Amino acid sequence: MGDGALKKWLRAIRAPGFLTVSVTPVLLATAMAWRDGWFSWLYFGLTLVGSVAVHCGATTCNEYYDYLSGNDVINQVKTPFSGGTRVIVDKVLSAGSIARAAGLFFLTGGLIGLYFFTQRGTPVLIFGGIGVLIAYFYTAPPVKLIYRGWGELALGIAFGPLIVAGAYFLQTGTVNWPTLVASLPIGLLTTAILYINEFPDYEADKGAAKFNLVVRLGTARAVWVYYLLLAAVYAIIATASLVDWFPRWSLSALLTLPAAIWAAARLRKYHNDYQRLIPANAVTIAVHFAAGLLLTFAWFADRAF
């Protein structure tokens, strides 16, 4: 594959920026398992590859079905974080190649899941099966979760509890309440990324009958949901740290709070000015990644120190 082809496919899977949402929860879960005395390099590597593969499958599947629905065609707002990758609309890649790539990504994730099934049993099918179903039916008919107003919740579950609890289970063979609680800030921040990226797509999504929360609420009222998402993230981290569900080192994740507040204020001011909103889109992704890494460090530090 030449450099030109590589750039096309990196654009199609929205790498590297958006792939952090599938990498971070695996890192956190692995750190939690390591603190509890469990770690396998093989399981970590396969989990990471499987998580990224299913994420890429979701991205390419979303691109394909948004093109078929006409959503990407009518969308005239172009930002680095919304409106899809437009690789089909801009004739960078064909619709058929994107569909085949989605199938290959899902197949890769499925084969890794089958291997883990032989090692860990039926729960792997539950974690993996739900994750793949959400990834595929996020935009695919007949379910089309995001078109029915369930996309934000589904994505938060997939990239929070499913990956964190699933990756922890693959390492340890069990799941506990602290793991599930730790998955919530990651899932909520993933939802916040999707959510703030829906604002520039408001007109196109409305025209394509894509009734996500921003379309249902209108951009002005929808700002408050973003506030609630961020408030829940930091309330969970602070509370769980203080009651010793999380290591005290987890309070370091509060260092990202000023950036989150800045992004929220910018969304409030520029919810209809999509070019000026771009820095807030970028900061939301950065907050997710930084908070996830700090939480990961907290569990490593809890054992190391």
N, C-alpha and C positions, 0 to 999 in steps of 0.2 A: 504493500500500500504506500503510495507516494505521499509527500507532504500535503499536496492539495487535497487528496482523498481523505487523509487523516483529519485535516481541518474541517472538512465537510461533516464528518461523522462526530467529531468533538462538538461541533455546533448542534448536530442533531440530538445528542444525548445531554446537551447543556452542561458540558464539562468545562472546567473543573468546579465552578461555583456551586451549582445545585447538588452535585454529588455529595457534598458534605453532610446533607441531611440523612443519607443512608450509611455514611461512614461513622459519624459521631455516636449514634446509639450503640453500634457494635463496640466501639472503643470503651464506652461507659460500662456496658454490660460485662465486658472482659475484665475491666479493672475491678468491678464488684466481685466477680468470680475469683480473681487472683487474690483479693483481700481475704476471701473466705477459704482459700487454700486449694483452688482448682485452676488449672491452666493447661491448655494444649495448643502448641503453635499450629498444628494441623487443623484443629477445629476452628481456631481464630481465623486462619487464612481462608478456609473454605466458607466460613460464615460471612466474612467480609466480601469475598467474591460473589457469593450468592445474594447478599443484600444489594450490592451495587448492580448486579445483573437484573434483578427484579425491578429495581428502580429505573434502570435504562429501558427495560421492557415497558414500564408504565409511561415513561416519557415519550417513547416512539409510538406506542399505541395511542396515547393522547393526541400526538401530532397527526396521526393518520385519521382518526375519527373526527377531530376538529376540522380537518380539511374536508372530509366528506360531508360534514354537517353544514359547511359554508361559513362557519364561525371565523376561521382564519382568513378566508377570502374577503369578507366584509370589514375586517378589522384594519383600520387605517392608522391606528396609533402604534408606533414602533418604539419600544424601549428595550434595553438589554434584559429586562426581567419579566416582561409580560408579552402577550400576543403570540405565544408559542415561539418555536424556532424559525418558522416560515421557510423551512428548507424545501417543502413541497410547493408552496405558493410561489416562491422565488425561483423554482425549477433548479435548485441546487442538487436535489435528489428526487427520485421518482417516488410516487405513492407506493408502488409495488415494493421497492427496495426498503422503504421504511417499514412496511407491513412484515416483510420477511425478517428484517432486523429485530422487530418486536418479538416475533416467534422464536428466533434464535436466543434472544436474551431470556425469555421465559423458559425455554428448554434448558438453558444452562442452570438457571436457578432451580428448576425442577429436578435435574439430575443430582445436583448437590443435596437437595432435600431428600431424595431417595437414599443417598448414601447415609445421611444422618438418621433416616428412618431405621436402617439396619443397625445403627449404633444406639439410638435412644428410644426407638419405639413410636407408638401411635401419636403422642403429643406433638411430634415433629410435623405430622400431616395436618394437625389442627392449626398450629402457628403458621406453617408455610402455606397451607391451602387458603386460609383466610387472607393472608397477605397477597397472594397471587390474584385471588378473586377481586380484592379491592383495587389492585393495580390495573387489572384488565377492565373491569366494569366501571372504573372512574369516569370514562367517557364512552365506552363501548355500549352499543345497544344490546338488549333492550333495557338494561338497568340504568345506565348513564347517571351515575351518582351525582356528579357535579351539576348536571342539568336539573336535578330535582331538589337541590338544596342540601344534599347530604355529603357533598364532596369534602368540605372542610373537616367535618367530624371524622369521616372515614380516613382521611389522610393523617389526621392527628393520631388516630388509633394505630394505623399501619406503621408510622415512623416513630411512634412512642412505645406503647405497651407491647405491641407485637414483636418489634425488633429487639427491644431491650430485654423483655422477659424471655423471648425466644432464644436470643444469643446467650443469656445467662443459663437457661435450661440446657443448651447444647454443651456448655462447659461443665455444669454441675449435676445435671440430671434432676434438678428440682427448681422450684420458683418460690420466692417468699414475698411477704408484703413490702419490705423496704425496696425490693427490686421494682415492684409495680409502682410504688410511689415515686421512685427515682425516674421512672419512664415518663411521668406526667409532664414535668417541665420541658423535656425534649419534644414530646408530642405537641404540646401547646405552642412552642416556638416554631415548630414546623408548620402548624396551622397558621401562625402569624405571618410566616413567609408567604404562603399561598394567599392568605387573605389580603395583605397589602398589595400583592401583585394583581389582584382582581380589580383594583380601582382604575387603572388605565384602560382596562378591557370593558369597562362598564357599558358603553354604548354598543359595542360589537356583541357582547354577551346578551344584552337585552334584545338586540335584533335577531339573535339566533335562538331565542327562547332558552338561554342558559341561565336558569334561575338560581344562581348562587346567592349567598347571603348579601353581598354588596348590591346586586341587582334587586333583591327583595326589599332591602332596607332603604336604598338610595344612598349616594355617597356621603352626604352630610351625617345622617344617622348612623351609618355603618362605621364611622370612626370610633364610636363608643365600644364596639365589639373588640376592636384592636386594643383599646385601653384595658378591657376586661381580661383579654388573653395575657397581656404582659403582667397585669396585677396578680393574676392567678399563679403565674410562673414564679414570681419572686416571693409571694406569700407561702407557696409550697416549700421552696428552698429554705426560707428563713425558719418556718415552723418545724419542718422535719429535722433541720440541723439542731435547733434548740431542744427538741425532745429526744435527741440522740437516735433518730431513725437514719439520719445521714451523719457522716463524720463532721466534726466541727470545721474541718478544712473546707467543707462545702459552702460555707459562708463566703468564701472567696469568689463564688459565682456572682455575688452581689456587686462585684466590681463592674459588671456589665450594665448595671442599672442606669447610670447616667446616659449611656449611649441609647438604651431603650427609651428613656424619657425624651431624648432629643428626637428620635425617630417618630415617636407618638406626637410630639408637638409639631413636627414638620408635616405629618399626615393631616393633622387638624387644620393647618394653614393652607396646605396645597392639595387637598383631596380631589380637586378638579383641575389642577395644573400638573399634568402628568410628567412633563419634563423636569419640573422642579421637585417632583416627588422621587425621582430616581435615586438621590442619595439616601433617602429613607428606606427604599427597597434594599439597597446594598447593605445598609447598616443592620437591617433586620436579619439578613443572612449572617452577617458577622457576629451579631449578638448570639444567635443560635450556636454557631461554631465555637465561639469563645466560652460561652457558658457551659457547653458540653465538654470542652477540654478541661475547664476548671473543675467541673464535677468529676471527670475522669481522674484528674490529678488528686482530688480529695480522697478517693478510695485507694489509690496507690500510696499516697502519703500516710493514710491511716494504718497501713501495715508496715510501711518502710520506716516510719518514725514513731 
